[in-house]
Amino acid sequence: MRETLAAPTRNLDLLEAVITDGGASSVAAIARRTGIPVASAHRHVAALVSAGFLSPAGYGRHLAGPKLRALASLIDTKQLIAAASAPLLDRLAAQTRCVVQLGTFENDMVTYRLKTGRGSNSLFTRVGMQLEAYCSGIGKVLLANLPFVAR
């Protein structure tokens, strides 16, 4: 079992090291820094280039490839937060017998990401809706917790 995990883990470790390096170092230099044998590192990088996760940048250096950039653009951190918190908010709504909503702050607006609980359909807010932060309860809480900036 340990052997079957070694190659994918090494690929991911190497991918992380190459991306973190930002194309400044060669594969050999990154391999030495990470403790991966240089020949193995070159093999892994060749596989990552072939799959489109890395692109050669010359002189043995590599950058994020088109497939990796496309995957990264699909990540919506705020939606990940909503998905991760949904079970907790469902339990909270059930225990309190109240409507529970989750919103995120974006450019002075609140975006409603989650709404759960009995009676949630009777409220005018809906998932995906945006309101000015100053005119919603969630927005006021988010505004109150912004860091103070003296001008």
N, CA, C and O atoms as a DFTB+ gen file, in Angstrom:
604 C
 N C O
     1  1       0.826      -1.195       0.000
     2  2       0.000       0.000       0.000
     3  2       0.866       1.253       0.000
     4  3       0.561       2.231      -0.683
     5  1       1.949       1.215       0.772
     6  2       2.829       2.361       0.867
     7  2       3.424       2.720      -0.506
     8  3       3.561       3.898      -0.834
     9  1       3.772       1.713      -1.295
    10  2       4.362       1.936      -2.624
    11  2       3.362       2.603      -3.566
    12  3       3.746       3.456      -4.366
    13  1       2.079       2.223      -3.482
    14  2       1.094       2.792      -4.400
    15  2       0.867       4.269      -4.132
    16  3       0.480       5.001      -5.043
    17  1       1.096       4.725      -2.908
    18  2       0.922       6.132      -2.577
    19  2       2.172       6.953      -2.833
    20  3       2.096       8.180      -2.905
    21  1       3.313       6.308      -2.971
    22  2       4.579       7.028      -3.095
    23  2       4.628       7.898      -4.347
    24  3       4.980       9.074      -4.256
    25  1       4.286       7.357      -5.503
    26  2       4.396       8.131      -6.746
    27  2       3.431       9.321      -6.780
    28  3       3.865      10.433      -7.082
    29  1       2.147       9.136      -6.484
    30  2       1.252      10.305      -6.485
    31  2       1.660      11.359      -5.464
    32  3       1.592      12.556      -5.741
    33  1       2.081      10.918      -4.291
    34  2       2.503      11.869      -3.262
    35  2       3.739      12.622      -3.720
    36  3       3.840      13.836      -3.540
    37  1       4.676      11.899      -4.311
    38  2       5.893      12.545      -4.801
    39  2       5.562      13.524      -5.929
    40  3       6.126      14.617      -5.987
    41  1       4.644      13.131      -6.830
    42  2       4.218      14.035      -7.905
    43  2       3.627      15.311      -7.331
    44  3       3.952      16.408      -7.786
    45  1       2.765      15.176      -6.337
    46  2       2.123      16.352      -5.745
    47  2       3.119      17.209      -4.983
    48  3       3.061      18.436      -5.052
    49  1       4.035      16.573      -4.254
    50  2       5.075      17.322      -3.543
    51  2       5.936      18.103      -4.531
    52  3       6.252      19.272      -4.310
    53  1       6.307      17.446      -5.609
    54  2       7.130      18.096      -6.622
    55  2       6.356      19.217      -7.320
    56  3       6.899      20.297      -7.554
    57  1       5.100      18.961      -7.647
    58  2       4.261      19.989      -8.272
    59  2       4.174      21.214      -7.368
    60  3       4.313      22.346      -7.831
    61  1       3.945      20.985      -6.082
    62  2       3.879      22.092      -5.130
    63  2       5.199      22.856      -5.085
    64  3       5.202      24.087      -5.065
    65  1       6.313      22.138      -5.068
    66  2       7.631      22.782      -5.011
    67  2       7.904      23.612      -6.261
    68  3       8.439      24.717      -6.170
    69  1       7.540      23.084      -7.425
    70  2       7.760      23.813      -8.685
    71  2       6.896      25.075      -8.724
    72  3       7.373      26.144      -9.105
    73  1       5.631      24.951      -8.331
    74  2       4.734      26.112      -8.368
    75  2       5.185      27.155      -7.353
    76  3       5.196      28.350      -7.651
    77  1       5.558      26.710      -6.155
    78  2       6.030      27.633      -5.115
    79  2       7.296      28.348      -5.565
    80  3       7.494      29.522      -5.254
    81  1       8.146      27.647      -6.292
    82  2       9.397      28.217      -6.794
    83  2       9.146      29.300      -7.846
    84  3       9.966      30.203      -8.011
    85  1       8.033      29.216      -8.549
    86  2       7.678      30.244      -9.534
    87  2       8.560      30.299     -10.756
    88  3       8.670      31.352     -11.384
    89  1       9.190      29.198     -11.111
    90  2      10.025      29.174     -12.315
    91  2      11.411      29.733     -12.113
    92  3      12.126      29.976     -13.086
    93  1      11.811      29.943     -10.865
    94  2      13.134      30.522     -10.602
    95  2      14.246      29.480     -10.663
    96  3      15.383      29.819     -10.989
    97  1      13.945      28.225     -10.358
    98  2      14.978      27.198     -10.256
    99  2      14.742      26.064     -11.246
   100  3      13.627      25.857     -11.725
   101  1      15.799      25.345     -11.536
   102  2      15.690      24.176     -12.414
   103  2      15.085      23.014     -11.639
   104  3      15.013      23.037     -10.411
   105  1      14.655      22.002     -12.376
   106  2      14.105      20.797     -11.758
   107  2      15.169      20.152     -10.865
   108  3      14.857      19.682      -9.771
   109  1      16.424      20.128     -11.328
   110  2      17.511      19.520     -10.536
   111  2      17.674      20.253      -9.204
   112  3      17.836      19.613      -8.165
   113  1      17.633      21.574      -9.223
   114  2      17.793      22.350      -7.991
   115  2      16.619      22.099      -7.041
   116  3      16.810      21.954      -5.833
   117  1      15.427      22.048      -7.584
   118  2      14.240      21.780      -6.759
   119  2      14.311      20.369      -6.181
   120  3      13.968      20.153      -5.019
   121  1      14.756      19.413      -6.990
   122  2      14.885      18.028      -6.525
   123  2      15.857      17.940      -5.358
   124  3      15.576      17.290      -4.351
   125  1      16.997      18.595      -5.500
   126  2      17.975      18.568      -4.410
   127  2      17.403      19.216      -3.146
   128  3      17.616      18.723      -2.038
   129  1      16.690      20.300      -3.317
   130  2      16.106      21.012      -2.171
   131  2      15.036      20.177      -1.464
   132  3      14.909      20.236      -0.241
   133  1      14.272      19.405      -2.228
   134  2      13.176      18.621      -1.654
   135  2      13.575      17.201      -1.278
   136  3      12.790      16.474      -0.669
   137  1      14.788      16.807      -1.636
   138  2      15.251      15.470      -1.291
   139  2      14.754      14.386      -2.229
   140  3      14.842      13.204      -1.899
   141  1      14.233      14.759      -3.388
   142  2      13.783      13.794      -4.395
   143  2      14.963      13.530      -5.322
   144  3      15.619      14.480      -5.751
   145  1      15.256      12.273      -5.645
   146  2      16.342      12.006      -6.590
   147  2      16.116      12.772      -7.899
   148  3      14.997      12.841      -8.406
   149  1      17.188      13.339      -8.427
   150  2      17.090      14.195      -9.615
   151  2      16.459      13.446     -10.790
   152  3      15.590      13.993     -11.469
   153  1      16.877      12.214     -11.038
   154  2      16.313      11.438     -12.159
   155  2      14.804      11.233     -11.963
   156  3      14.028      11.350     -12.912
   157  1      14.403      10.930     -10.738
   158  2      12.969      10.750     -10.455
   159  2      12.220      12.058     -10.657
   160  3      11.124      12.070     -11.216
   161  1      12.805      13.149     -10.206
   162  2      12.160      14.457     -10.359
   163  2      11.942      14.775     -11.835
   164  3      10.873      15.252     -12.216
   165  1      12.948      14.514     -12.663
   166  2      12.803      14.771     -14.102
   167  2      11.690      13.906     -14.706
   168  3      10.919      14.376     -15.542
   169  1      11.611      12.645     -14.280
   170  2      10.542      11.759     -14.757
   171  2       9.167      12.290     -14.343
   172  3       8.243      12.337     -15.155
   173  1       9.043      12.685     -13.089
   174  2       7.764      13.191     -12.593
   175  2       7.374      14.492     -13.305
   176  3       6.217      14.682     -13.679
   177  1       8.342      15.373     -13.482
   178  2       8.061      16.641     -14.166
   179  2       7.661      16.383     -15.612
   180  3       6.752      17.033     -16.127
   181  1       8.331      15.438     -16.273
   182  2       7.963      15.101     -17.655
   183  2       6.517      14.616     -17.720
   184  3       5.784      14.969     -18.645
   185  1       6.107      13.813     -16.745
   186  2       4.715      13.331     -16.702
   187  2       3.752      14.488     -16.459
   188  3       2.677      14.530     -17.058
   189  1       4.121      15.431     -15.585
   190  2       3.268      16.586     -15.298
   191  2       3.173      17.520     -16.503
   192  3       2.125      18.114     -16.755
   193  1       4.283      17.645     -17.252
   194  2       4.258      18.446     -18.489
   195  2       3.364      17.764     -19.518
   196  3       2.543      18.413     -20.166
   197  1       3.530      16.454     -19.664
   198  2       2.727      15.691     -20.623
   199  2       1.237      15.799     -20.323
   200  3       0.418      15.836     -21.242
   201  1       0.883      15.850     -19.039
   202  2      -0.527      15.947     -18.638
   203  2      -1.037      17.377     -18.672
   204  3      -2.234      17.602     -18.496
   205  1      -0.160      18.353     -18.893
   206  2      -0.581      19.748     -18.985
   207  2      -0.595      20.499     -17.664
   208  3      -1.054      21.640     -17.606
   209  1      -0.092      19.867     -16.592
   210  2      -0.074      20.533     -15.290
   211  2       1.108      21.482     -15.139
   212  3       1.050      22.420     -14.344
   213  1       2.175      21.250     -15.891
   214  2       3.335      22.140     -15.907
   215  2       3.683      22.477     -17.350
   216  3       3.380      21.719     -18.272
   217  1       4.327      23.632     -17.529
   218  2       4.828      24.036     -18.847
   219  2       6.302      24.394     -18.720
   220  3       6.698      25.054     -17.759
   221  1       7.118      23.963     -19.682
   222  2       8.543      24.311     -19.631
   223  2       8.732      25.814     -19.799
   224  3       8.039      26.459     -20.587
   225  1       9.688      26.362     -19.040
   226  2       9.982      27.791     -19.128
   227  2      11.425      28.026     -19.562
   228  3      11.920      29.149     -19.470
   229  1      12.096      26.996     -20.027
   230  2      13.482      27.121     -20.485
   231  2      14.477      26.935     -19.360
   232  3      14.189      27.225     -18.199
   233  1      15.656      26.445     -19.722
   234  2      16.765      26.230     -18.783
   235  2      16.375      25.319     -17.618
   236  3      16.837      25.516     -16.494
   237  1      15.524      24.319     -17.885
   238  2      15.141      23.354     -16.866
   239  2      14.107      23.850     -15.862
   240  3      13.794      23.175     -14.881
   241  1      13.586      25.043     -16.130
   242  2      12.601      25.618     -15.214
   243  2      11.194      25.335     -15.735
   244  3      11.000      25.102     -16.928
   245  1      10.209      25.356     -14.826
   246  2       8.828      25.081     -15.223
   247  2       7.862      25.991     -14.475
   248  3       8.150      26.466     -13.376
   249  1       6.718      26.219     -15.095
   250  2       5.645      27.047     -14.526
   251  2       4.340      26.271     -14.567
   252  3       4.269      25.194     -15.159
   253  1       3.318      26.812     -13.942
   254  2       1.993      26.189     -13.984
   255  2       1.542      26.049     -15.426
   256  3       1.630      26.992     -16.213
   257  1       1.060      24.869     -15.762
   258  2       0.602      24.599     -17.117
   259  2      -0.877      24.944     -17.277
   260  3      -1.539      25.330     -16.314
   261  1      -1.392      24.802     -18.505
   262  2      -2.773      25.204     -18.786
   263  2      -3.815      24.415     -17.982
   264  3      -4.830      24.976     -17.570
   265  1      -3.576      23.144     -17.763
   266  2      -4.544      22.344     -17.024
   267  2      -4.606      22.773     -15.556
   268  3      -5.689      22.854     -14.976
   269  1      -3.457      23.044     -14.965
   270  2      -3.416      23.485     -13.574
   271  2      -4.067      24.862     -13.426
   272  3      -4.814      25.096     -12.476
   273  1      -3.787      25.769     -14.359
   274  2      -4.395      27.103     -14.302
   275  2      -5.908      27.010     -14.468
   276  3      -6.652      27.732     -13.804
   277  1      -6.366      26.122     -15.353
   278  2      -7.811      25.947     -15.549
   279  2      -8.468      25.403     -14.286
   280  3      -9.548      25.855     -13.906
   281  1      -7.833      24.444     -13.638
   282  2      -8.368      23.896     -12.391
   283  2      -8.419      24.968     -11.307
   284  3      -9.409      25.081     -10.583
   285  1      -7.356      25.749     -11.200
   286  2      -7.304      26.794     -10.173
   287  2      -8.404      27.832     -10.383
   288  3      -8.953      28.356      -9.414
   289  1      -8.724      28.125     -11.617
   290  2      -9.761      29.131     -11.880
   291  2     -11.154      28.638     -11.505
   292  3     -12.077      29.441     -11.365
   293  1     -11.315      27.332     -11.341
   294  2     -12.608      26.771     -10.964
   295  2     -12.864      26.827      -9.458
   296  3     -13.988      26.604      -9.008
   297  1     -11.835      27.121      -8.691
   298  2     -11.968      27.125      -7.242
   299  2     -12.605      28.432      -6.791
   300  3     -12.073      29.513      -7.041
   301  1     -13.748      28.323      -6.125
   302  2     -14.435      29.466      -5.539
   303  2     -14.377      29.278      -4.026
   304  3     -15.171      28.531      -3.453
   305  1     -13.448      29.950      -3.396
   306  2     -13.213      29.770      -1.969
   307  2     -14.468      30.033      -1.149
   308  3     -14.746      29.317      -0.187
   309  1     -15.215      31.044      -1.520
   310  2     -16.416      31.377      -0.746
   311  2     -17.474      30.288      -0.874
   312  3     -18.221      30.030       0.070
   313  1     -17.539      29.657      -2.025
   314  2     -18.481      28.554      -2.197
   315  2     -18.013      27.318      -1.430
   316  3     -18.833      26.554      -0.923
   317  1     -16.702      27.122      -1.345
   318  2     -16.156      26.024      -0.542
   319  2     -16.518      26.208       0.933
   320  3     -16.864      25.245       1.617
   321  1     -16.436      27.440       1.414
   322  2     -16.804      27.738       2.801
   323  2     -18.277      27.407       3.028
   324  3     -18.629      26.808       4.044
   325  1     -19.127      27.789       2.097
   326  2     -20.562      27.507       2.228
   327  2     -20.822      26.006       2.250
   328  3     -21.608      25.525       3.067
   329  1     -20.179      25.274       1.373
   330  2     -20.386      23.823       1.315
   331  2     -19.895      23.147       2.598
   332  3     -20.541      22.230       3.106
   333  1     -18.765      23.596       3.111
   334  2     -18.213      23.003       4.327
   335  2     -19.060      23.334       5.558
   336  3     -19.156      22.524       6.480
   337  1     -19.667      24.508       5.577
   338  2     -20.438      24.924       6.755
   339  2     -21.898      24.481       6.711
   340  3     -22.594      24.580       7.722
   341  1     -22.379      23.996       5.570
   342  2     -23.801      23.634       5.429
   343  2     -24.278      22.645       6.498
   344  3     -25.322      22.894       7.103
   345  1     -23.577      21.540       6.764
   346  2     -24.076      20.613       7.794
   347  2     -24.178      21.258       9.178
   348  3     -25.136      21.016       9.912
   349  1     -23.193      22.073       9.528
   350  2     -23.199      22.753      10.821
   351  2     -24.375      23.727      10.910
   352  3     -25.060      23.784      11.932
   353  1     -24.608      24.485       9.851
   354  2     -25.700      25.456       9.864
   355  2     -27.060      24.768       9.845
   356  3     -28.020      25.279      10.421
   357  1     -27.152      23.615       9.190
   358  2     -28.402      22.835       9.236
   359  2     -28.704      22.400      10.665
   360  3     -29.843      22.495      11.121
   361  1     -27.681      21.921      11.371
   362  2     -27.876      21.503      12.777
   363  2     -28.250      22.692      13.649
   364  3     -29.121      22.584      14.513
   365  1     -27.592      23.829      13.424
   366  2     -27.893      25.035      14.195
   367  2     -29.340      25.476      13.977
   368  3     -30.039      25.837      14.924
   369  1     -29.779      25.441      12.723
   370  2     -31.160      25.817      12.414
   371  2     -32.148      24.871      13.083
   372  3     -33.180      25.310      13.592
   373  1     -31.842      23.582      13.086
   374  2     -32.731      22.598      13.716
   375  2     -32.772      22.788      15.232
   376  3     -33.843      22.719      15.835
   377  1     -31.624      23.026      15.846
   378  2     -31.567      23.185      17.310
   379  2     -32.249      24.468      17.775
   380  3     -32.908      24.480      18.815
   381  1     -32.095      25.537      17.014
   382  2     -32.650      26.833      17.426
   383  2     -34.045      27.077      16.875
   384  3     -34.743      27.998      17.299
   385  1     -34.442      26.231      15.915
   386  2     -35.726      26.405      15.213
   387  2     -35.832      27.806      14.601
   388  3     -36.885      28.442      14.619
   389  1     -34.707      28.251      14.067
   390  2     -34.620      29.564      13.412
   391  2     -34.069      29.381      11.996
   392  3     -33.535      28.329      11.644
   393  1     -34.213      30.421      11.213
   394  2     -33.591      30.450       9.893
   395  2     -32.140      30.879      10.096
   396  3     -31.853      31.833      10.819
   397  1     -31.246      30.166       9.455
   398  2     -29.818      30.474       9.537
   399  2     -29.331      30.787       8.131
   400  3     -29.612      30.053       7.184
   401  1     -28.594      31.891       8.008
   402  2     -28.068      32.293       6.705
   403  2     -26.568      32.521       6.805
   404  3     -26.053      32.888       7.861
   405  1     -25.880      32.303       5.706
   406  2     -24.449      32.564       5.610
   407  2     -24.245      33.502       4.437
   408  3     -24.750      33.265       3.340
   409  1     -23.505      34.563       4.678
   410  2     -23.201      35.517       3.618
   411  2     -21.732      35.864       3.626
   412  3     -21.056      35.732       4.646
   413  1     -21.244      36.305       2.492
   414  2     -19.849      36.740       2.380
   415  2     -19.823      38.194       1.933
   416  3     -20.727      38.665       1.242
   417  1     -18.785      38.886       2.332
   418  2     -18.623      40.312       2.046
   419  2     -17.770      40.481       0.795
   420  3     -16.660      39.955       0.717
   421  1     -18.290      41.213      -0.175
   422  2     -17.566      41.452      -1.423
   423  2     -17.881      42.856      -1.929
   424  3     -19.022      43.145      -2.290
   425  1     -16.890      43.716      -1.956
   426  2     -17.048      45.060      -2.509
   427  2     -18.251      45.790      -1.927
   428  3     -19.105      46.267      -2.674
   429  1     -18.325      45.881      -0.612
   430  2     -19.401      46.564       0.111
   431  2     -20.766      45.910      -0.058
   432  3     -21.789      46.512       0.268
   433  1     -20.786      44.691      -0.561
   434  2     -22.037      43.962      -0.744
   435  2     -21.962      42.649       0.031
   436  3     -20.880      42.110       0.263
   437  1     -23.129      42.144       0.426
   438  2     -23.233      40.820       1.022
   439  2     -23.810      39.895      -0.033
   440  3     -24.845      40.188      -0.630
   441  1     -23.138      38.781      -0.258
   442  2     -23.664      37.739      -1.134
   443  2     -24.161      36.618      -0.251
   444  3     -23.396      36.062       0.537
   445  1     -25.434      36.279      -0.371
   446  2     -26.020      35.196       0.414
   447  2     -25.588      33.865      -0.192
   448  3     -25.844      33.598      -1.366
   449  1     -24.933      33.033       0.615
   450  2     -24.377      31.769       0.138
   451  2     -25.182      30.555       0.591
   452  3     -25.157      29.511      -0.061
   453  1     -25.894      30.693       1.706
   454  2     -26.605      29.552       2.269
   455  2     -27.782      30.067       3.082
   456  3     -27.672      31.076       3.777
   457  1     -28.895      29.378       2.993
   458  2     -30.084      29.721       3.784
   459  2     -30.776      28.419       4.134
   460  3     -31.133      27.642       3.249
   461  1     -30.968      28.177       5.431
   462  2     -31.551      26.916       5.861
   463  2     -32.434      27.129       7.079
   464  3     -32.310      28.130       7.784
   465  1     -33.306      26.196       7.313
   466  2     -34.185      26.237       8.470
   467  2     -35.638      26.352       8.063
   468  3     -35.964      26.798       6.964
   469  1     -36.516      25.932       8.988
   470  2     -37.948      25.983       8.713
   471  2     -38.381      27.442       8.570
   472  3     -38.076      28.281       9.417
   473  1     -39.082      27.718       7.506
   474  2     -39.555      29.074       7.238
   475  2     -38.593      29.895       6.408
   476  3     -38.832      31.081       6.179
   477  1     -37.509      29.287       5.952
   478  2     -36.517      30.057       5.188
   479  2     -37.079      30.579       3.868
   480  3     -36.595      31.583       3.343
   481  1     -38.094      29.908       3.329
   482  2     -38.693      30.371       2.076
   483  2     -39.528      31.631       2.260
   484  3     -39.817      32.330       1.289
   485  1     -39.918      31.925       3.496
   486  2     -40.741      33.108       3.725
   487  2     -39.921      34.398       3.759
   488  3     -40.485      35.490       3.677
   489  1     -38.601      34.285       3.878
   490  2     -37.743      35.470       3.851
   491  2     -37.481      35.882       2.409
   492  3     -37.444      35.041       1.511
   493  1     -37.301      37.171       2.195
   494  2     -37.094      37.662       0.828
   495  2     -35.713      37.350       0.277
   496  3     -35.517      37.378      -0.938
   497  1     -34.750      37.053       1.147
   498  2     -33.400      36.752       0.657
   499  2     -33.380      35.384       0.002
   500  3     -34.189      34.512       0.318
   501  1     -32.435      35.214      -0.919
   502  2     -32.262      33.921      -1.581
   503  2     -30.773      33.728      -1.860
   504  3     -30.016      34.693      -1.970
   505  1     -30.376      32.484      -1.970
   506  2     -28.975      32.162      -2.226
   507  2     -28.554      32.790      -3.554
   508  3     -29.249      32.665      -4.562
   509  1     -27.419      33.459      -3.538
   510  2     -26.907      34.141      -4.720
   511  2     -27.256      35.621      -4.760
   512  3     -26.651      36.385      -5.511
   513  1     -28.225      36.025      -3.959
   514  2     -28.666      37.426      -3.919
   515  2     -27.583      38.298      -3.291
   516  3     -26.846      37.854      -2.410
   517  1     -27.496      39.537      -3.754
   518  2     -26.562      40.488      -3.166
   519  2     -27.341      41.696      -2.660
   520  3     -28.276      42.165      -3.309
   521  1     -26.944      42.187      -1.502
   522  2     -27.516      43.396      -0.919
   523  2     -26.380      44.302      -0.460
   524  3     -25.290      43.830      -0.136
   525  1     -26.640      45.584      -0.436
   526  2     -25.672      46.510       0.153
   527  2     -25.453      46.063       1.592
   528  3     -26.409      45.730       2.292
   529  1     -24.214      46.054       2.031
   530  2     -23.900      45.532       3.363
   531  2     -24.602      46.315       4.468
   532  3     -25.007      45.732       5.474
   533  1     -24.751      47.621       4.295
   534  2     -25.325      48.431       5.373
   535  2     -26.804      48.152       5.623
   536  3     -27.329      48.538       6.667
   537  1     -27.491      47.487       4.681
   538  2     -28.938      47.297       4.848
   539  2     -29.329      45.840       5.098
   540  3     -30.452      45.434       4.801
   541  1     -28.397      45.057       5.644
   542  2     -28.735      43.683       6.017
   543  2     -28.056      43.350       7.336
   544  3     -26.996      43.889       7.655
   545  1     -28.673      42.461       8.094
   546  2     -28.098      42.063       9.374
   547  2     -26.728      41.438       9.207
   548  3     -25.795      41.778       9.934
   549  1     -26.600      40.523       8.250
   550  2     -25.300      39.886       7.997
   551  2     -24.280      40.950       7.613
   552  3     -23.144      40.926       8.086
   553  1     -24.682      41.878       6.761
   554  2     -23.775      42.930       6.314
   555  2     -23.282      43.791       7.455
   556  3     -22.108      44.160       7.494
   557  1     -24.166      44.116       8.386
   558  2     -23.772      44.948       9.530
   559  2     -22.761      44.210      10.406
   560  3     -21.814      44.816      10.909
   561  1     -22.958      42.921      10.585
   562  2     -21.997      42.124      11.366
   563  2     -20.648      42.097      10.642
   564  3     -19.602      42.269      11.268
   565  1     -20.674      41.883       9.342
   566  2     -19.427      41.826       8.574
   567  2     -18.722      43.181       8.572
   568  3     -17.501      43.248       8.715
   569  1     -19.497      44.267       8.407
   570  2     -18.911      45.610       8.429
   571  2     -18.301      45.921       9.791
   572  3     -17.230      46.523       9.871
   573  1     -18.981      45.512      10.862
   574  2     -18.486      45.787      12.218
   575  2     -17.175      45.077      12.503
   576  3     -16.421      45.498      13.380
   577  1     -16.898      44.012      11.780
   578  2     -15.675      43.247      12.022
   579  2     -14.551      43.555      11.037
   580  3     -13.519      42.885      11.045
   581  1     -14.745      44.559      10.196
   582  2     -13.655      44.986       9.319
   583  2     -12.598      45.693      10.133
   584  3     -12.912      46.351      11.125
   585  1     -11.338      45.566       9.723
   586  2     -10.297      46.293      10.456
   587  2     -10.457      47.807      10.264
   588  3     -10.824      48.274       9.186
   589  1     -10.179      48.546      11.310
   590  2     -10.273      49.997      11.245
   591  2      -9.093      50.544      10.454
   592  3      -7.945      50.175      10.702
   593  1      -9.383      51.426       9.501
   594  2      -8.335      52.043       8.697
   595  2      -8.442      53.549       8.880
   596  3      -9.428      54.156       8.463
   597  1      -7.448      54.147       9.492
   598  2      -7.443      55.611       9.688
   599  2      -7.068      56.276       8.381
   600  3      -6.152      55.840       7.684
   601  1      -7.777      57.321       8.062
   602  2      -7.465      58.049       6.813
   603  2      -7.015      59.434       7.101
   604  3      -6.711      60.190       6.178
